[in-house]
């Protein structure tokens, strides 16, 4: 089990209220494989430093979780498949 | 014979110690902005006055922040 930090930028056209449920849906994979979600921080709408996919804004969310490396990779893969997610970053803090 | 002028470089105060920062985090854009120029370039160590190890952490943090559009790759000021 390892600690991970995940940052996602969601499409600004999605409703800000639905973000936490969307994130929960993705994070189910962590819980299913015996990991734990420690903290979900939704920053909300924020201006991007440069345009991504012709959009100048994005909804940021930061998640801390503990899981097996394979689970973390799978979560990142699923996020990248989703249309509503513009960018992800999966890091191990302090590594 | 003129005496060669020996310049003693003035030691800069470490700005991280002044700000009491222990972890350099790519999410802390307010801190990282102090280490980039107004064009968005990473400032050299002789300018920032941090240690070699810290400079490396700052550089990776800035690059991570750029990937997540928290900091610009370049800003065309001027």
Backbone of each chain as nested JSON, in Angstrom:
{
  "chains": [
    {"id": "A", "residues": [
      {"number": 1, "name": "UNK", "atoms": {"N": [0.834, -1.214, 0.0], "CA": [0.0, 0.0, 0.0], "C": [0.866, 1.261, 0.0]}},
      {"number": 2, "name": "UNK", "atoms": {"N": [0.499, 2.187, -0.802], "CA": [1.256, 3.43, -0.874], "C": [0.321, 4.618, -0.843]}},
      {"number": 3, "name": "UNK", "atoms": {"N": [0.893, 5.731, -0.424], "CA": [0.112, 6.969, -0.394], "C": [0.264, 7.686, -1.726]}},
      {"number": 4, "name": "UNK", "atoms": {"N": [-0.836, 8.186, -2.206], "CA": [-0.821, 8.904, -3.473], "C": [-1.525, 10.239, -3.331]}},
      {"number": 5, "name": "UNK", "atoms": {"N": [-1.15, 11.126, -4.219], "CA": [-1.86, 12.384, -4.333], "C": [-2.246, 12.552, -5.795]}},
      {"number": 6, "name": "UNK", "atoms": {"N": [-3.512, 12.825, -5.989], "CA": [-4.019, 12.924, -7.35], "C": [-4.629, 14.298, -7.55]}},
      {"number": 7, "name": "UNK", "atoms": {"N": [-4.239, 14.949, -8.639], "CA": [-4.879, 16.216, -8.982], "C": [-5.552, 16.051, -10.332]}},
      {"number": 8, "name": "UNK", "atoms": {"N": [-6.784, 16.524, -10.419], "CA": [-7.508, 16.436, -11.691], "C": [-8.021, 17.815, -12.074]}},
      {"number": 9, "name": "UNK", "atoms": {"N": [-8.018, 18.078, -13.344], "CA": [-8.688, 19.266, -13.875], "C": [-9.879, 18.773, -14.668]}},
      {"number": 10, "name": "UNK", "atoms": {"N": [-11.072, 19.212, -14.244], "CA": [-12.29, 18.801, -14.935], "C": [-12.733, 19.895, -15.892]}},
      {"number": 11, "name": "UNK", "atoms": {"N": [-13.497, 19.464, -16.851], "CA": [-14.059, 20.367, -17.844], "C": [-14.896, 21.448, -17.15]}},
      {"number": 12, "name": "UNK", "atoms": {"N": [-14.699, 22.725, -17.501], "CA": [-15.464, 23.785, -16.821], "C": [-16.949, 23.768, -17.152]}},
      {"number": 13, "name": "UNK", "atoms": {"N": [-17.331, 23.021, -18.188], "CA": [-18.753, 23.004, -18.534], "C": [-19.566, 22.074, -17.633]}},
      {"number": 14, "name": "UNK", "atoms": {"N": [-18.905, 21.209, -16.866], "CA": [-19.667, 20.374, -15.932], "C": [-20.099, 21.224, -14.74]}},
      {"number": 15, "name": "UNK", "atoms": {"N": [-21.217, 20.823, -14.158], "CA": [-21.735, 21.552, -12.994], "C": [-20.794, 21.362, -11.81]}},
      {"number": 16, "name": "UNK", "atoms": {"N": [-20.544, 22.445, -11.092], "CA": [-19.633, 22.357, -9.958], "C": [-20.197, 21.487, -8.829]}},
      {"number": 17, "name": "UNK", "atoms": {"N": [-21.528, 21.424, -8.755], "CA": [-22.164, 20.638, -7.683], "C": [-21.968, 19.139, -7.9]}},
      {"number": 18, "name": "UNK", "atoms": {"N": [-21.871, 18.742, -9.169], "CA": [-21.79, 17.31, -9.453], "C": [-20.374, 16.769, -9.344]}},
      {"number": 19, "name": "UNK", "atoms": {"N": [-19.402, 17.663, -9.102], "CA": [-17.995, 17.247, -9.11], "C": [-17.724, 16.183, -8.051]}},
      {"number": 20, "name": "UNK", "atoms": {"N": [-18.25, 16.392, -6.835], "CA": [-17.924, 15.443, -5.768], "C": [-18.505, 14.061, -6.051]}},
      {"number": 21, "name": "UNK", "atoms": {"N": [-19.68, 13.999, -6.662], "CA": [-20.235, 12.686, -6.995], "C": [-19.451, 12.03, -8.127]}},
      {"number": 22, "name": "UNK", "atoms": {"N": [-19.015, 12.858, -9.09], "CA": [-18.198, 12.313, -10.176], "C": [-16.903, 11.732, -9.619]}},
      {"number": 23, "name": "UNK", "atoms": {"N": [-16.28, 12.469, -8.716], "CA": [-15.024, 11.996, -8.143], "C": [-15.243, 10.712, -7.343]}},
      {"number": 24, "name": "UNK", "atoms": {"N": [-16.356, 10.681, -6.604], "CA": [-16.668, 9.476, -5.821], "C": [-16.789, 8.254, -6.719]}},
      {"number": 25, "name": "UNK", "atoms": {"N": [-17.417, 8.475, -7.869], "CA": [-17.623, 7.373, -8.8], "C": [-16.282, 6.802, -9.256]}},
      {"number": 26, "name": "UNK", "atoms": {"N": [-15.34, 7.709, -9.562], "CA": [-14.022, 7.255, -9.999], "C": [-13.256, 6.59, -8.864]}},
      {"number": 27, "name": "UNK", "atoms": {"N": [-13.446, 7.128, -7.646], "CA": [-12.671, 6.627, -6.514], "C": [-13.195, 5.299, -5.98]}},
      {"number": 28, "name": "UNK", "atoms": {"N": [-14.319, 4.843, -6.517], "CA": [-14.849, 3.545, -6.113], "C": [-13.838, 2.432, -6.326]}},
      {"number": 29, "name": "UNK", "atoms": {"N": [-13.048, 2.573, -7.371], "CA": [-12.067, 1.556, -7.722], "C": [-11.045, 1.37, -6.594]}},
      {"number": 30, "name": "UNK", "atoms": {"N": [-10.74, 2.482, -5.918], "CA": [-9.789, 2.422, -4.803], "C": [-10.39, 1.634, -3.64]}},
      {"number": 31, "name": "UNK", "atoms": {"N": [-11.641, 1.97, -3.324], "CA": [-12.301, 1.309, -2.188], "C": [-12.509, -0.172, -2.472]}},
      {"number": 32, "name": "UNK", "atoms": {"N": [-12.83, -0.48, -3.724], "CA": [-13.105, -1.866, -4.093], "C": [-11.866, -2.737, -3.924]}},
      {"number": 33, "name": "UNK", "atoms": {"N": [-10.699, -2.184, -4.227], "CA": [-9.462, -2.962, -4.131], "C": [-8.794, -2.859, -2.762]}},
      {"number": 34, "name": "UNK", "atoms": {"N": [-9.539, -2.412, -1.772], "CA": [-9.02, -2.422, -0.411], "C": [-8.212, -1.208, -0.02]}},
      {"number": 35, "name": "UNK", "atoms": {"N": [-8.238, -0.163, -0.832], "CA": [-7.535, 1.067, -0.476], "C": [-8.454, 2.014, 0.288]}},
      {"number": 36, "name": "UNK", "atoms": {"N": [-7.91, 3.13, 0.718], "CA": [-8.732, 4.112, 1.424], "C": [-8.547, 5.476, 0.787]}},
      {"number": 37, "name": "UNK", "atoms": {"N": [-9.646, 6.222, 0.752], "CA": [-9.595, 7.598, 0.287], "C": [-9.485, 8.469, 1.536]}},
      {"number": 38, "name": "UNK", "atoms": {"N": [-8.378, 9.2, 1.651], "CA": [-8.13, 9.929, 2.891], "C": [-8.715, 11.328, 2.866]}},
      {"number": 39, "name": "UNK", "atoms": {"N": [-8.645, 11.969, 1.72], "CA": [-9.109, 13.352, 1.678], "C": [-9.452, 13.741, 0.244]}},
      {"number": 40, "name": "UNK", "atoms": {"N": [-10.58, 14.407, 0.096], "CA": [-10.96, 14.934, -1.215], "C": [-11.134, 16.43, -1.057]}},
      {"number": 41, "name": "UNK", "atoms": {"N": [-10.354, 17.175, -1.808], "CA": [-10.408, 18.63, -1.712], "C": [-10.793, 19.176, -3.082]}},
      {"number": 42, "name": "UNK", "atoms": {"N": [-11.956, 19.815, -3.138], "CA": [-12.39, 20.396, -4.409], "C": [-12.121, 21.891, -4.377]}},
      {"number": 43, "name": "UNK", "atoms": {"N": [-11.182, 22.296, -5.193], "CA": [-10.768, 23.704, -5.216], "C": [-11.813, 24.572, -5.901]}},
      {"number": 44, "name": "UNK", "atoms": {"N": [-12.541, 23.955, -6.832], "CA": [-13.521, 24.717, -7.576], "C": [-12.93, 25.314, -8.845]}},
      {"number": 45, "name": "UNK", "atoms": {"N": [-13.702, 26.222, -9.415], "CA": [-13.324, 26.806, -10.699], "C": [-12.104, 27.702, -10.547]}},
      {"number": 46, "name": "UNK", "atoms": {"N": [-11.208, 27.62, -11.481], "CA": [-9.951, 28.354, -11.382], "C": [-9.47, 28.659, -12.786]}},
      {"number": 47, "name": "UNK", "atoms": {"N": [-8.845, 29.794, -12.929], "CA": [-8.302, 30.179, -14.233], "C": [-7.054, 29.377, -14.534]}},
      {"number": 48, "name": "UNK", "atoms": {"N": [-6.924, 28.901, -15.764], "CA": [-5.729, 28.157, -16.144], "C": [-4.646, 29.137, -16.591]}},
      {"number": 49, "name": "UNK", "atoms": {"N": [-3.403, 28.741, -16.367], "CA": [-2.295, 29.608, -16.77], "C": [-2.174, 29.67, -18.292]}},
      {"number": 50, "name": "UNK", "atoms": {"N": [-2.685, 28.642, -18.952], "CA": [-2.714, 28.629, -20.422], "C": [-3.906, 27.769, -20.824]}},
      {"number": 51, "name": "UNK", "atoms": {"N": [-4.366, 27.919, -22.052], "CA": [-5.564, 27.202, -22.482], "C": [-5.297, 25.708, -22.63]}},
      {"number": 52, "name": "UNK", "atoms": {"N": [-6.24, 24.902, -22.175], "CA": [-6.209, 23.466, -22.419], "C": [-7.485, 23.139, -23.179]}},
      {"number": 53, "name": "UNK", "atoms": {"N": [-7.354, 22.492, -24.31], "CA": [-8.493, 22.152, -25.158], "C": [-9.365, 23.383, -25.422]}},
      {"number": 54, "name": "UNK", "atoms": {"N": [-8.73, 24.491, -25.689], "CA": [-9.393, 25.765, -26.019], "C": [-10.2, 26.336, -24.855]}},
      {"number": 55, "name": "UNK", "atoms": {"N": [-9.943, 25.848, -23.646], "CA": [-10.698, 26.367, -22.496], "C": [-9.737, 27.075, -21.553]}},
      {"number": 56, "name": "UNK", "atoms": {"N": [-10.208, 28.208, -21.014], "CA": [-9.32, 28.995, -20.176], "C": [-9.6, 28.81, -18.685]}},
      {"number": 57, "name": "UNK", "atoms": {"N": [-10.577, 27.972, -18.376], "CA": [-10.887, 27.695, -16.98], "C": [-10.941, 26.195, -16.756]}},
      {"number": 58, "name": "UNK", "atoms": {"N": [-10.889, 25.803, -15.484], "CA": [-11.018, 24.387, -15.162], "C": [-11.462, 24.236, -13.725]}},
      {"number": 59, "name": "UNK", "atoms": {"N": [-12.034, 23.074, -13.412], "CA": [-12.425, 22.787, -12.033], "C": [-11.368, 21.845, -11.463]}},
      {"number": 60, "name": "UNK", "atoms": {"N": [-10.703, 22.306, -10.408], "CA": [-9.6, 21.54, -9.82], "C": [-10.105, 20.697, -8.652]}},
      {"number": 61, "name": "UNK", "atoms": {"N": [-9.549, 19.498, -8.538], "CA": [-9.821, 18.646, -7.377], "C": [-8.534, 17.925, -6.999]}},
      {"number": 62, "name": "UNK", "atoms": {"N": [-8.271, 17.855, -5.697], "CA": [-7.082, 17.157, -5.195], "C": [-7.55, 16.049, -4.261]}},
      {"number": 63, "name": "UNK", "atoms": {"N": [-7.049, 14.832, -4.497], "CA": [-7.458, 13.672, -3.707], "C": [-6.213, 13.027, -3.117]}},
      {"number": 64, "name": "UNK", "atoms": {"N": [-6.251, 12.729, -1.83], "CA": [-5.206, 11.927, -1.202], "C": [-5.782, 10.558, -0.935]}},
      {"number": 65, "name": "UNK", "atoms": {"N": [-5.057, 9.514, -1.32], "CA": [-5.561, 8.168, -1.062], "C": [-4.415, 7.193, -0.886]}},
      {"number": 66, "name": "UNK", "atoms": {"N": [-4.748, 6.063, -0.292], "CA": [-3.781, 4.992, -0.079], "C": [-4.266, 3.793, -0.864]}},
      {"number": 67, "name": "UNK", "atoms": {"N": [-3.393, 3.223, -1.666], "CA": [-3.802, 2.069, -2.477], "C": [-2.574, 1.333, -2.979]}},
      {"number": 68, "name": "UNK", "atoms": {"N": [-2.827, 0.184, -3.563], "CA": [-1.763, -0.572, -4.216], "C": [-1.375, 0.168, -5.507]}},
      {"number": 69, "name": "UNK", "atoms": {"N": [-0.105, 0.052, -5.922], "CA": [0.318, 0.736, -7.145], "C": [-0.535, 0.399, -8.368]}},
      {"number": 70, "name": "UNK", "atoms": {"N": [-0.927, -0.87, -8.495], "CA": [-1.723, -1.259, -9.664], "C": [-3.071, -0.55, -9.661]}},
      {"number": 71, "name": "UNK", "atoms": {"N": [-3.656, -0.406, -8.459], "CA": [-4.949, 0.279, -8.337], "C": [-4.821, 1.742, -8.752]}},
      {"number": 72, "name": "UNK", "atoms": {"N": [-3.736, 2.37, -8.298], "CA": [-3.533, 3.78, -8.616], "C": [-3.381, 3.97, -10.121]}},
      {"number": 73, "name": "UNK", "atoms": {"N": [-2.647, 3.057, -10.751], "CA": [-2.473, 3.136, -12.202], "C": [-3.807, 2.978, -12.916]}},
      {"number": 74, "name": "UNK", "atoms": {"N": [-4.625, 2.047, -12.407], "CA": [-5.925, 1.795, -13.019], "C": [-6.835, 3.02, -12.899]}},
      {"number": 75, "name": "UNK", "atoms": {"N": [-6.8, 3.651, -11.724], "CA": [-7.598, 4.866, -11.513], "C": [-7.176, 5.949, -12.501]}},
      {"number": 76, "name": "UNK", "atoms": {"N": [-5.877, 6.131, -12.67], "CA": [-5.374, 7.152, -13.579], "C": [-5.795, 6.847, -15.019]}},
      {"number": 77, "name": "UNK", "atoms": {"N": [-5.757, 5.563, -15.38], "CA": [-6.151, 5.156, -16.728], "C": [-7.618, 5.487, -16.98]}},
      {"number": 78, "name": "UNK", "atoms": {"N": [-8.463, 5.141, -15.974], "CA": [-9.896, 5.401, -16.14], "C": [-10.19, 6.89, -16.239]}},
      {"number": 79, "name": "UNK", "atoms": {"N": [-9.459, 7.695, -15.463], "CA": [-9.667, 9.14, -15.51], "C": [-9.303, 9.681, -16.883]}},
      {"number": 80, "name": "UNK", "atoms": {"N": [-8.217, 9.152, -17.437], "CA": [-7.784, 9.64, -18.741], "C": [-8.75, 9.27, -19.858]}},
      {"number": 81, "name": "UNK", "atoms": {"N": [-9.528, 8.212, -19.642], "CA": [-10.499, 7.816, -20.669], "C": [-11.713, 8.733, -20.693]}},
      {"number": 82, "name": "UNK", "atoms": {"N": [-11.977, 9.367, -19.553], "CA": [-13.183, 10.175, -19.44], "C": [-13.057, 11.478, -20.238]}},
      {"number": 83, "name": "UNK", "atoms": {"N": [-14.158, 11.844, -20.883], "CA": [-14.167, 13.05, -21.689], "C": [-14.172, 14.311, -20.823]}},
      {"number": 84, "name": "UNK", "atoms": {"N": [-14.807, 14.218, -19.666], "CA": [-15.006, 15.423, -18.857], "C": [-13.758, 15.787, -18.058]}},
      {"number": 85, "name": "UNK", "atoms": {"N": [-12.711, 14.958, -18.134], "CA": [-11.489, 15.261, -17.395], "C": [-10.42, 15.732, -18.36]}},
      {"number": 86, "name": "UNK", "atoms": {"N": [-9.918, 16.929, -18.088], "CA": [-8.989, 17.536, -19.027], "C": [-7.556, 17.12, -18.752]}},
      {"number": 87, "name": "UNK", "atoms": {"N": [-7.22, 16.953, -17.47], "CA": [-5.84, 16.599, -17.153], "C": [-5.778, 15.966, -15.77]}},
      {"number": 88, "name": "UNK", "atoms": {"N": [-4.819, 15.051, -15.591], "CA": [-4.632, 14.425, -14.281], "C": [-3.148, 14.432, -13.929]}},
      {"number": 89, "name": "UNK", "atoms": {"N": [-2.887, 14.359, -12.653], "CA": [-1.509, 14.175, -12.189], "C": [-1.526, 13.293, -10.96]}},
      {"number": 90, "name": "UNK", "atoms": {"N": [-0.813, 12.179, -11.052], "CA": [-0.742, 11.233, -9.948], "C": [0.68, 11.265, -9.396]}},
      {"number": 91, "name": "UNK", "atoms": {"N": [0.79, 11.611, -8.12], "CA": [2.111, 11.74, -7.504], "C": [2.15, 10.987, -6.189]}},
      {"number": 92, "name": "UNK", "atoms": {"N": [3.363, 10.62, -5.797], "CA": [3.546, 10.1, -4.441], "C": [4.248, 11.18, -3.639]}},
      {"number": 93, "name": "UNK", "atoms": {"N": [3.564, 11.788, -2.673], "CA": [4.2, 12.873, -1.921], "C": [5.397, 12.342, -1.139]}},
      {"number": 94, "name": "UNK", "atoms": {"N": [6.48, 13.103, -1.191], "CA": [7.697, 12.736, -0.473], "C": [8.449, 11.596, -1.115]}},
      {"number": 95, "name": "UNK", "atoms": {"N": [8.298, 11.425, -2.432], "CA": [9.053, 10.361, -3.106], "C": [9.689, 10.913, -4.382]}}
    ]},
    {"id": "B", "residues": [
      {"number": 1, "name": "UNK", "atoms": {"N": [52.341, 47.575, -10.637], "CA": [51.37, 46.475, -10.792], "C": [50.115, 46.738, -9.984]}},
      {"number": 2, "name": "UNK", "atoms": {"N": [49.037, 46.739, -10.675], "CA": [47.763, 46.96, -9.978], "C": [47.34, 45.667, -9.285]}},
      {"number": 3, "name": "UNK", "atoms": {"N": [46.838, 45.866, -8.14], "CA": [46.404, 44.683, -7.389], "C": [45.143, 44.118, -8.036]}},
      {"number": 4, "name": "UNK", "atoms": {"N": [45.086, 42.786, -8.284], "CA": [43.845, 42.243, -8.854], "C": [42.691, 42.377, -7.87]}},
      {"number": 5, "name": "UNK", "atoms": {"N": [41.596, 42.811, -8.407], "CA": [40.431, 43.042, -7.543], "C": [39.742, 41.716, -7.277]}},
      {"number": 6, "name": "UNK", "atoms": {"N": [39.735, 41.339, -6.043], "CA": [39.053, 40.085, -5.682], "C": [37.648, 40.436, -5.196]}},
      {"number": 7, "name": "UNK", "atoms": {"N": [36.669, 39.949, -5.931], "CA": [35.278, 40.225, -5.55], "C": [34.794, 39.127, -4.63]}},
      {"number": 8, "name": "UNK", "atoms": {"N": [34.357, 39.536, -3.509], "CA": [33.742, 38.553, -2.614], "C": [32.25, 38.538, -2.887]}},
      {"number": 9, "name": "UNK", "atoms": {"N": [31.704, 37.434, -3.37], "CA": [30.266, 37.421, -3.612], "C": [29.499, 37.52, -2.295]}},
      {"number": 10, "name": "UNK", "atoms": {"N": [28.524, 38.391, -2.325], "CA": [27.747, 38.577, -1.102], "C": [26.795, 37.397, -0.928]}},
      {"number": 11, "name": "UNK", "atoms": {"N": [26.796, 36.845, 0.248], "CA": [25.935, 35.686, 0.51], "C": [24.49, 36.159, 0.647]}},
      {"number": 12, "name": "UNK", "atoms": {"N": [23.622, 35.51, -0.114], "CA": [22.207, 35.911, -0.067], "C": [21.492, 35.175, 1.059]}},
      {"number": 13, "name": "UNK", "atoms": {"N": [20.531, 35.843, 1.624], "CA": [19.716, 35.18, 2.645], "C": [18.824, 34.148, 1.972]}},
      {"number": 14, "name": "UNK", "atoms": {"N": [18.711, 32.971, 2.58], "CA": [17.885, 31.914, 1.994], "C": [16.403, 32.278, 2.129]}},
      {"number": 15, "name": "UNK", "atoms": {"N": [15.724, 32.507, 1.018], "CA": [14.323, 32.947, 1.111], "C": [13.385, 31.875, 1.648]}},
      {"number": 16, "name": "UNK", "atoms": {"N": [13.803, 30.606, 1.562], "CA": [12.926, 29.556, 2.092], "C": [12.953, 29.558, 3.614]}},
      {"number": 17, "name": "UNK", "atoms": {"N": [14.141, 29.801, 4.145], "CA": [14.245, 29.856, 5.603], "C": [13.477, 31.049, 6.14]}},
      {"number": 18, "name": "UNK", "atoms": {"N": [13.552, 32.149, 5.4], "CA": [12.847, 33.357, 5.832], "C": [11.347, 33.123, 5.866]}},
      {"number": 19, "name": "UNK", "atoms": {"N": [10.839, 32.342, 4.882], "CA": [9.4, 32.092, 4.816], "C": [9.0, 30.867, 5.627]}},
      {"number": 20, "name": "UNK", "atoms": {"N": [9.984, 30.198, 6.251], "CA": [9.739, 29.014, 7.087], "C": [9.021, 27.899, 6.31]}},
      {"number": 21, "name": "UNK", "atoms": {"N": [9.549, 27.63, 5.123], "CA": [8.953, 26.584, 4.295], "C": [9.749, 25.302, 4.467]}},
      {"number": 22, "name": "UNK", "atoms": {"N": [9.075, 24.204, 4.749], "CA": [9.773, 22.928, 4.882], "C": [9.551, 22.033, 3.663]}},
      {"number": 23, "name": "UNK", "atoms": {"N": [8.293, 21.957, 3.234], "CA": [7.999, 21.147, 2.052], "C": [7.746, 22.053, 0.863]}},
      {"number": 24, "name": "UNK", "atoms": {"N": [8.464, 21.783, -0.204], "CA": [8.219, 22.533, -1.427], "C": [7.17, 21.77, -2.222]}},
      {"number": 25, "name": "UNK", "atoms": {"N": [6.015, 22.395, -2.359], "CA": [4.858, 21.725, -2.943], "C": [4.486, 22.419, -4.251]}},
      {"number": 26, "name": "UNK", "atoms": {"N": [4.168, 21.615, -5.255], "CA": [3.837, 22.228, -6.543], "C": [2.504, 22.966, -6.495]}},
      {"number": 27, "name": "UNK", "atoms": {"N": [1.687, 22.707, -5.467], "CA": [0.401, 23.391, -5.361], "C": [0.528, 24.8, -4.781]}},
      {"number": 28, "name": "UNK", "atoms": {"N": [1.662, 25.07, -4.143], "CA": [1.871, 26.36, -3.491], "C": [2.389, 27.375, -4.509]}},
      {"number": 29, "name": "UNK", "atoms": {"N": [1.482, 27.874, -5.349], "CA": [1.937, 28.723, -6.455], "C": [2.431, 30.08, -5.961]}},
      {"number": 30, "name": "UNK", "atoms": {"N": [1.894, 30.537, -4.834], "CA": [2.328, 31.835, -4.323], "C": [3.817, 31.804, -3.998]}},
      {"number": 31, "name": "UNK", "atoms": {"N": [4.267, 30.685, -3.431], "CA": [5.693, 30.534, -3.114], "C": [6.512, 30.377, -4.395]}},
      {"number": 32, "name": "UNK", "atoms": {"N": [6.024, 29.516, -5.299], "CA": [6.803, 29.219, -6.503], "C": [6.944, 30.434, -7.41]}},
      {"number": 33, "name": "UNK", "atoms": {"N": [5.989, 31.34, -7.325], "CA": [6.066, 32.53, -8.172], "C": [7.265, 33.393, -7.831]}},
      {"number": 34, "name": "UNK", "atoms": {"N": [7.757, 33.264, -6.594], "CA": [8.949, 34.024, -6.214], "C": [10.187, 33.499, -6.937]}},
      {"number": 35, "name": "UNK", "atoms": {"N": [10.109, 32.265, -7.438], "CA": [11.285, 31.665, -8.051], "C": [11.205, 31.624, -9.566]}},
      {"number": 36, "name": "UNK", "atoms": {"N": [10.214, 32.304, -10.137], "CA": [10.174, 32.412, -11.591], "C": [10.189, 33.883, -11.968]}},
      {"number": 37, "name": "UNK", "atoms": {"N": [10.727, 34.152, -13.143], "CA": [10.793, 35.533, -13.605], "C": [9.431, 35.961, -14.131]}},
      {"number": 38, "name": "UNK", "atoms": {"N": [9.301, 37.232, -14.486], "CA": [7.995, 37.687, -14.982], "C": [7.681, 37.118, -16.354]}},
      {"number": 39, "name": "UNK", "atoms": {"N": [8.667, 36.512, -17.001], "CA": [8.381, 35.808, -18.258], "C": [8.046, 34.345, -18.015]}},
      {"number": 40, "name": "UNK", "atoms": {"N": [8.12, 33.899, -16.777], "CA": [7.771, 32.524, -16.464], "C": [8.948, 31.581, -16.394]}},
      {"number": 41, "name": "UNK", "atoms": {"N": [10.171, 32.105, -16.553], "CA": [11.349, 31.228, -16.487], "C": [11.765, 30.994, -15.033]}},
      {"number": 42, "name": "UNK", "atoms": {"N": [12.345, 29.833, -14.799], "CA": [12.839, 29.521, -13.456], "C": [14.098, 30.337, -13.196]}},
      {"number": 43, "name": "UNK", "atoms": {"N": [14.142, 31.009, -12.05], "CA": [15.302, 31.85, -11.73], "C": [16.495, 30.993, -11.327]}},
      {"number": 44, "name": "UNK", "atoms": {"N": [17.672, 31.446, -11.692], "CA": [18.907, 30.709, -11.386], "C": [19.193, 30.745, -9.891]}},
      {"number": 45, "name": "UNK", "atoms": {"N": [20.006, 29.808, -9.474], "CA": [20.318, 29.665, -8.057], "C": [21.12, 30.861, -7.546]}},
      {"number": 46, "name": "UNK", "atoms": {"N": [21.939, 31.437, -8.409], "CA": [22.72, 32.597, -7.962], "C": [21.811, 33.797, -7.723]}},
      {"number": 47, "name": "UNK", "atoms": {"N": [20.622, 33.759, -8.305], "CA": [19.665, 34.839, -8.074], "C": [18.819, 34.535, -6.838]}},
      {"number": 48, "name": "UNK", "atoms": {"N": [18.354, 33.285, -6.747], "CA": [17.428, 32.957, -5.66], "C": [18.14, 32.768, -4.333]}},
      {"number": 49, "name": "UNK", "atoms": {"N": [19.38, 32.264, -4.344], "CA": [20.12, 32.101, -3.102], "C": [19.705, 30.918, -2.261]}},
      {"number": 50, "name": "UNK", "atoms": {"N": [19.093, 29.887, -2.873], "CA": [18.746, 28.678, -2.122], "C": [19.844, 27.629, -2.343]}},
      {"number": 51, "name": "UNK", "atoms": {"N": [19.785, 26.545, -1.6], "CA": [20.809, 25.507, -1.735], "C": [20.568, 24.683, -2.994]}},
      {"number": 52, "name": "UNK", "atoms": {"N": [21.569, 23.911, -3.364], "CA": [21.482, 23.093, -4.581], "C": [20.28, 22.163, -4.505]}},
      {"number": 53, "name": "UNK", "atoms": {"N": [20.149, 21.494, -3.355], "CA": [19.069, 20.525, -3.181], "C": [17.703, 21.201, -3.271]}},
      {"number": 54, "name": "UNK", "atoms": {"N": [17.615, 22.371, -2.64], "CA": [16.332, 23.081, -2.663], "C": [16.002, 23.577, -4.059]}},
      {"number": 55, "name": "UNK", "atoms": {"N": [17.039, 24.046, -4.767], "CA": [16.803, 24.538, -6.127], "C": [16.223, 23.437, -7.007]}},
      {"number": 56, "name": "UNK", "atoms": {"N": [16.729, 22.204, -6.803], "CA": [16.244, 21.081, -7.601], "C": [14.777, 20.797, -7.292]}},
      {"number": 57, "name": "UNK", "atoms": {"N": [14.445, 20.843, -5.98], "CA": [13.052, 20.612, -5.606], "C": [12.145, 21.696, -6.181]}},
      {"number": 58, "name": "UNK", "atoms": {"N": [12.636, 22.937, -6.145], "CA": [11.851, 24.046, -6.694], "C": [11.628, 23.841, -8.181]}},
      {"number": 59, "name": "UNK", "atoms": {"N": [12.704, 23.444, -8.886], "CA": [12.586, 23.273, -10.342], "C": [11.552, 22.213, -10.683]}},
      {"number": 60, "name": "UNK", "atoms": {"N": [11.585, 21.067, -9.989], "CA": [10.591, 20.031, -10.307], "C": [9.191, 20.497, -9.919]}},
      {"number": 61, "name": "UNK", "atoms": {"N": [9.082, 21.23, -8.805], "CA": [7.769, 21.714, -8.387], "C": [7.196, 22.677, -9.419]}},
      {"number": 62, "name": "UNK", "atoms": {"N": [8.045, 23.559, -9.946], "CA": [7.581, 24.506, -10.965], "C": [7.128, 23.75, -12.208]}},
      {"number": 63, "name": "UNK", "atoms": {"N": [7.891, 22.709, -12.584], "CA": [7.543, 21.952, -13.792], "C": [6.233, 21.198, -13.6]}},
      {"number": 64, "name": "UNK", "atoms": {"N": [6.025, 20.64, -12.406], "CA": [4.758, 19.974, -12.119], "C": [3.602, 20.969, -12.158]}},
      {"number": 65, "name": "UNK", "atoms": {"N": [3.824, 22.132, -11.58], "CA": [2.78, 23.161, -11.567], "C": [2.447, 23.621, -12.979]}},
      {"number": 66, "name": "UNK", "atoms": {"N": [3.469, 23.683, -13.85], "CA": [3.22, 24.068, -15.237], "C": [2.367, 23.033, -15.949]}},
      {"number": 67, "name": "UNK", "atoms": {"N": [2.613, 21.77, -15.672], "CA": [1.833, 20.723, -16.33], "C": [0.362, 20.838, -15.967]}},
      {"number": 68, "name": "UNK", "atoms": {"N": [0.087, 21.268, -14.74], "CA": [-1.296, 21.371, -14.298], "C": [-1.859, 22.781, -14.498]}},
      {"number": 69, "name": "UNK", "atoms": {"N": [-1.217, 23.572, -15.317], "CA": [-1.679, 24.922, -15.666], "C": [-1.82, 25.833, -14.457]}},
      {"number": 70, "name": "UNK", "atoms": {"N": [-1.03, 25.576, -13.426], "CA": [-1.031, 26.472, -12.276], "C": [-0.051, 27.624, -12.49]}},
      {"number": 71, "name": "UNK", "atoms": {"N": [0.999, 27.331, -13.26], "CA": [1.98, 28.357, -13.615], "C": [2.119, 28.345, -15.135]}},
      {"number": 72, "name": "UNK", "atoms": {"N": [2.489, 29.467, -15.724], "CA": [2.629, 29.488, -17.183], "C": [3.942, 28.877, -17.646]}},
      {"number": 73, "name": "UNK", "atoms": {"N": [3.947, 28.318, -18.852], "CA": [5.201, 27.892, -19.468], "C": [5.985, 29.129, -19.907]}},
      {"number": 74, "name": "UNK", "atoms": {"N": [5.272, 30.056, -20.443], "CA": [5.878, 31.338, -20.799], "C": [4.761, 32.354, -20.759]}},
      {"number": 75, "name": "UNK", "atoms": {"N": [5.081, 33.528, -20.318], "CA": [4.088, 34.595, -20.419], "C": [4.703, 35.697, -21.249]}},
      {"number": 76, "name": "UNK", "atoms": {"N": [3.976, 36.103, -22.271], "CA": [4.534, 37.051, -23.228], "C": [4.35, 38.478, -22.723]}},
      {"number": 77, "name": "UNK", "atoms": {"N": [4.875, 38.727, -21.519], "CA": [4.968, 40.106, -21.074], "C": [6.063, 40.754, -21.901]}},
      {"number": 78, "name": "UNK", "atoms": {"N": [5.86, 41.925, -22.391], "CA": [6.73, 42.604, -23.362], "C": [6.609, 42.018, -24.756]}}
    ]}
  ]
}
